[in-house]
Amino acid sequence: MNRRYHAVFSLVFTVLAASLATSCSRSASVTVIVAKPTAFGAAIVESSGGKQFAQTGSLLAQPVIVQVNDERGTAVAGALVEFAAVPGVTFDPPTALTDSSGQVTTSVSLGGMAGRYQIVAFTTDKSHKKVELKIEEIALGYQQALGRHLNDQYCERCHNPESTVERVSNYDNLEVKPHPFTEGDTLNKISDADLTAIITHGGPALNKSALMPAWGNTLSKSDIQALISYIRAISDPPSRSVGPVYAKN
């Protein structure tokens, strides 16, 4: 009996070992193929997709599109573009050749830490020197994401001068223009306590425009804190109160 079990065990072990060896061999043979450029540019510029906001760990609503140009500013087709960022940020695709319009499009998912992420897109010129472009995106934590939702519901129509398909801006109809929440030069100088007073009691609370309504009976204290957290997160230039400028993951 012992010899029989020993023989069976030896057979199973041999089959497993062979299977693992084959699997490892296949894994080792997998290579990532990077397309070879057929042309080279002198500059790389952003076409669209920078300064977006998204919740941590999620996909940006719009893709990032960059363009490679030559010395005269003419689009270059066939140039290799690569994307890089801190660990946790993913690109689809991470590398690609520019199309006939000189552009590369990639979908970007942000990391799991709230903050600003610096994305680098780079190509090489004819002398094989790296030419890079830095793009900034913003990942919102839970409280900031709640603030964004409240902003879309109560604030965006007046504080954002741009209209969309879903929302018509009221900005141009107002005699006193509200500050866009990205206007860091102004809003960063206002303390959290003063922002709380303005949101709660309206503009007159700080001798501001009476066109700014009071939201204290509509929004809870935690709602107002979330809204202020969102304002601080998206301010441009960045607010010092949100911590490190760039998330390191």
C-alpha positions in Angstrom: 0.0 0.0 0.0 2.8 2.4 0.9 4.6 1.8 -2.4 1.3 2.3 -4.2 0.6 5.7 -2.6 4.2 6.7 -3.1 4.0 6.0 -6.8 0.7 7.9 -7.1 2.2 10.9 -5.2 5.3 10.9 -7.4 3.1 10.9 -10.6 1.0 13.8 -9.3 4.1 15.8 -8.3 5.7 15.2 -11.7 2.6 16.4 -13.5 2.3 19.6 -11.3 6.0 20.4 -11.8 5.7 20.0 -15.5 2.6 22.2 -15.5 4.3 24.9 -13.5 7.4 24.8 -15.7 5.3 25.3 -18.8 3.4 28.2 -17.2 6.5 29.9 -16.1 8.0 29.4 -19.5 5.0 31.0 -21.1 5.0 33.9 -18.7 8.7 34.6 -19.3 8.0 34.7 -23.1 5.4 37.4 -22.8 6.9 40.7 -24.0 5.4 44.2 -24.3 5.7 45.5 -27.8 6.3 49.3 -28.1 5.6 50.8 -31.4 8.6 52.3 -33.1 8.3 56.0 -34.2 8.4 56.9 -37.8 8.8 60.6 -37.2 10.0 63.0 -34.5 8.6 66.3 -33.2 10.1 69.3 -31.4 7.3 70.1 -29.0 4.3 68.4 -27.3 1.3 70.4 -26.3 -2.1 69.7 -24.6 -5.1 69.6 -26.8 -7.7 68.9 -24.0 -8.2 66.9 -20.8 -6.2 68.9 -18.2 -7.5 70.3 -14.9 -10.3 67.7 -14.6 -11.9 66.7 -11.3 -12.8 63.1 -10.4 -13.3 61.0 -7.3 -10.2 59.1 -6.1 -9.6 55.9 -8.0 -12.0 56.7 -10.8 -11.7 57.4 -14.5 -11.6 61.0 -15.7 -14.8 62.0 -17.6 -12.8 63.1 -20.6 -9.7 61.6 -22.1 -6.4 63.4 -22.2 -5.4 64.4 -25.7 -1.9 65.7 -26.6 -0.3 66.8 -29.8 3.2 66.6 -31.2 4.4 69.4 -33.4 7.6 70.1 -35.4 9.7 73.3 -35.2 7.2 75.2 -37.2 4.2 74.2 -35.2 3.0 71.7 -37.7 1.4 68.4 -36.4 3.6 65.4 -36.7 2.2 61.9 -37.4 4.0 58.8 -36.3 5.7 60.2 -33.2 5.9 58.1 -30.1 4.2 59.5 -27.0 4.5 57.9 -23.6 2.6 58.8 -20.4 3.8 58.5 -16.8 2.7 59.5 -13.3 3.0 58.3 -9.7 2.0 54.6 -8.9 -1.8 54.2 -8.8 -2.5 56.3 -11.9 -3.2 54.2 -15.0 -3.3 55.1 -18.7 -5.1 53.4 -21.6 -3.0 53.3 -23.7 0.2 54.2 -21.8 2.1 54.6 -25.1 1.0 55.3 -28.7 2.0 56.8 -32.0 0.5 60.1 -33.0 -2.3 59.8 -35.6 -2.7 61.7 -38.8 -3.5 64.9 -36.9 -0.5 64.5 -34.7 -2.5 63.6 -31.6 -2.6 60.8 -29.1 -5.6 60.1 -26.9 -5.5 58.2 -23.6 -8.0 57.5 -20.8 -6.7 58.2 -17.3 -7.7 56.7 -14.0 -6.5 58.6 -10.9 -5.0 57.1 -7.8 -6.6 56.4 -4.5 -5.3 59.4 -2.6 -7.1 62.8 -2.8 -5.0 65.6 -4.2 -3.5 66.9 -7.4 -1.8 64.5 -9.7 0.9 65.5 -12.2 0.8 63.6 -15.4 3.7 63.7 -17.8 3.4 63.1 -21.5 6.7 62.9 -23.4 8.1 62.3 -26.8 11.6 62.6 -28.3 13.0 64.9 -30.9 15.3 64.1 -33.8 18.4 64.1 -31.5 16.6 61.6 -29.2 16.3 64.3 -26.5 13.2 63.9 -24.3 10.5 66.6 -24.8 7.8 66.6 -22.1 4.5 68.1 -21.1 3.1 68.3 -17.6 -0.7 68.1 -17.1 -2.5 68.4 -13.7 -5.6 66.5 -12.7 -7.5 66.6 -9.3 -8.7 63.6 -7.3 -11.5 64.4 -4.9 -11.9 62.5 -1.5 -15.3 61.5 -0.2 -16.0 64.9 1.5 -14.8 66.9 -1.6 -16.9 64.7 -3.9 -20.0 65.4 -1.8 -19.1 69.1 -2.0 -18.9 68.9 -5.8 -22.4 67.3 -5.8 -23.7 70.2 -3.7 -22.0 72.7 -5.9 -23.6 71.2 -9.0 -27.0 71.4 -7.3 -26.9 74.8 -5.7 -23.9 76.9 -6.8 -22.7 76.1 -10.3 -25.4 78.0 -12.2 -24.2 81.4 -10.8 -20.6 80.8 -10.0 -19.6 79.1 -13.4 -19.8 81.5 -16.4 -19.9 78.6 -18.9 -23.2 77.0 -19.9 -23.5 73.3 -20.7 -26.2 71.1 -22.3 -27.4 70.2 -18.8 -27.1 73.7 -17.2 -27.6 77.2 -18.5 -25.4 79.7 -16.6 -26.9 82.7 -14.9 -23.6 84.4 -14.5 -24.0 87.0 -17.3 -27.4 88.0 -15.9 -26.0 89.0 -12.5 -25.0 92.7 -12.0 -22.3 91.6 -9.5 -20.3 88.7 -10.8 -19.7 85.8 -8.4 -16.2 84.4 -8.1 -15.8 81.1 -9.9 -14.7 78.5 -7.3 -11.4 77.9 -9.2 -10.4 81.5 -8.6 -7.8 80.9 -6.0 -6.3 84.3 -6.0 -9.4 85.6 -4.4 -11.0 82.7 -2.5 -7.7 81.5 -0.9 -7.6 84.9 1.0 -11.0 84.2 2.6 -10.9 82.0 5.7 -13.1 78.9 6.2 -15.0 80.8 8.9 -15.8 83.6 6.5 -16.8 81.2 3.7 -19.1 79.5 6.2 -20.7 82.8 7.2 -21.3 83.8 3.5 -22.8 80.4 2.6 -24.9 80.2 5.7 -26.2 83.8 5.9 -25.7 85.1 2.4 -23.5 87.8 0.9 -24.5 90.6 3.3 -22.9 88.7 6.2 -19.5 89.9 5.0 -20.7 93.1 3.2 -20.8 91.2 -0.1 -23.5 91.3 -2.7 -27.1 90.7 -1.6 -27.5 88.5 -4.7 -25.7 85.8 -2.9 -28.5 83.9 -1.1 -28.4 82.4 2.4 -28.2 78.6 2.4 -28.2 78.0 6.1 -31.8 76.6 6.1 -31.1 74.3 3.2 -27.6 73.0 3.8 -26.4 71.3 7.0 -23.2 72.3 8.7 -21.5 69.1 7.3 -22.8 70.0 3.8 -21.2 73.5 4.1 -18.0 72.0 5.3 -18.0 69.6 2.3 -18.7 72.5 -0.1 -15.7 74.5 1.4 -13.5 71.4 1.2 -14.4 71.1 -2.5 -13.7 74.8 -3.1 -10.3 74.4 -1.5 -9.5 71.3 -3.6 -10.1 72.9 -7.0 -8.7 76.4 -6.3 -6.2 77.7 -8.8 -3.5 78.4 -7.6 -3.8 75.7 -5.0 -5.0 76.4 -1.5 -2.3 75.8 1.1 -4.9 74.4 3.4 -5.3 71.2 1.4 -1.8 69.9 2.2 0.7 68.6 -0.4 0.3 70.1 -3.9 0.8 66.7 -5.6 -0.4 63.3 -4.4 2.4 60.8 -4.0 0.3 57.6 -3.4 
